Amino acid sequence: MRADVRRLLRSIPPVDELLAEDEGVALVARYSHASVRDALVIVLDRYRESIKSGETEVSFGDVEPGVIWTRVCDVLQEWFDPGPQKVINATGVVLHTNLGRAPLSAEAIRRLGVVGASYSDLEYDLKAGKRGSRGHFAVEALRRLTGAEDALVVNNNAAALLLILNTFAPGHGVVVSRGELVEIGGSFRIPEVLRAGGAHLVEVGTTNRTHPSDYRNAITEGVTMLMKVHRSNFHLEGFTAEVSAGDIADMARRGGLLSVYDLGSGYLGRKGVPRLAGEPSVVDAVSSGVDLVTFSGDKLLGGPQAGIILGSQELLHELRTNHLLRALRVDKITLSALGATLSAYLNEREREEIPVLRMIGRDQEELENRARGLADQLAEVFPGRVEVVAGSSRVGGGSSPGLELPTHLVRCTPRTSDVTAWIERLRGGEPPVILRVASGSLLLDPRTLLAGDESAVLGNFICAANSIGGDARVR
Ligand SMILES: *Cc1c(COP(=O)(O)O)cnc(C)c1O
């Protein structure tokens, strides 16, 4: 090692000496001795590495005062950030899987706050005064809303399928159309879920066309289930054919097999509520006669993460007695948020109360007014062109693939500064703003902005304009 490197390394004081400095004492009071010490060790190690690699040739005494402590604060803040944190979704993708899918209704938040902070009748039957079944609230609501005989709530839709496969199909064949072997968000793939559930996949048909005879021919010894999967995140167009849930249910019944419909997106489809293009509804799926229907709680239903299974009492009883359920069940927080979400449907107030449905249902006039309001405010602070243009939003999150909802976008085109600098600054804001970019412009879609988001977006733009630098500030 070169002598100057050794000299620089020796200039670093012992950790305990630094901890005794005023900054150290103040941070220890806020974050605990062990945490500050660990953060300091990490920062000093990085400094040591940069000396060894030749990146730094500054001795510790010459490092700008405060720099080390700023870095320690950065490490501590990362550790102590309880995350996930709120972000503003200005992308116009209503169910954004990376942004936590459905925002909950005000009533769901209220109920989970109350139930979370107190004892509850989670597994207690208040009428009988003895142990009750977990989730009985949701069961009754789901039966009334969907026409199903019985319901069961688990951790997510993947867990719902896992439980079904593990209960009814271990070691057996499950028939799925080649056109429905979907992947949802990378970690969920139908073939892998089948394998994890102990079943083996029997593929039938082709990518674009599957016929009833394909299923019939596949029904052989060892096959116990016909499964239909909703192509929830892509669109098949052209020379295509698929077999309806009703036909699959019929064939399964005749062959003495089970039929399962993985609906995924979970559009409830109550009578009198407009359909969503390309979305099969839960109500239709149940009335098609398939034995079991599954869907997510946090997609189009607009509730918390959950997997919902609908079917006969007899089949659901078998699912309830599978010991795997213990590992897949939901907690009181989820159940209270789900209960409140379902209540909105029972009251026929879902389109006003459930954020996801409200956002999907926003009309053009409202969107245009909100876009204009936001554009007027941004024009005051943004160094460049701000205008309102026609565009489209998406439902996203594994539902209504290809469906484009017309919207009005605020388009901000910086005059001189780099658009990527803007994206990064806005993403690093408080709260972070996530938006779309197209050909050198920032695009903000008012459809996915929640109450109060506009002023936060404006605040973020002001901060970004100030930090992006000289040219940005000149309007
Ligand atoms: C979203 C989706 C899943 C996975 O649901 P999670 O609740 O995320 O586990 C499975 N199948 C289909 C068809 C889906 O759309």
The ligand as a MOL file (V3000), in Angstrom:
LIG
                    3D

  0  0  0     0  0            999 V3000
M  V30 BEGIN CTAB
M  V30 COUNTS 15 15 0 0 0
M  V30 BEGIN ATOM
M  V30 1 C -53.8700 -10.9120 -10.9860 0
M  V30 2 C -54.1360 -12.3010 -11.3690 0
M  V30 3 C -53.6380 -13.3520 -10.6010 0
M  V30 4 C -52.7900 -13.1230 -9.3850 0
M  V30 5 O -53.5540 -12.5170 -8.3930 0
M  V30 6 P -52.8550 -12.0000 -7.0270 0
M  V30 7 O -54.0120 -11.5390 -6.2110 0
M  V30 8 O -51.9070 -10.9420 -7.4180 0
M  V30 9 O -52.1740 -13.1890 -6.4300 0
M  V30 10 C -53.9220 -14.6270 -11.0170 0
M  V30 11 N -54.6350 -14.8700 -12.1130 0
M  V30 12 C -55.1410 -13.8890 -12.8870 0
M  V30 13 C -55.9350 -14.2210 -14.1030 0
M  V30 14 C -54.9020 -12.5630 -12.5270 0
M  V30 15 O -55.3860 -11.5730 -13.2910 0
M  V30 END ATOM
M  V30 BEGIN BOND
M  V30 1 1 1 2
M  V30 2 1 2 3
M  V30 3 2 2 14
M  V30 4 1 3 4
M  V30 5 2 3 10
M  V30 6 1 4 5
M  V30 7 1 5 6
M  V30 8 2 6 7
M  V30 9 1 6 8
M  V30 10 1 6 9
M  V30 11 1 10 11
M  V30 12 2 11 12
M  V30 13 1 12 13
M  V30 14 1 12 14
M  V30 15 1 14 15
M  V30 END BOND
M  V30 END CTAB
M  END
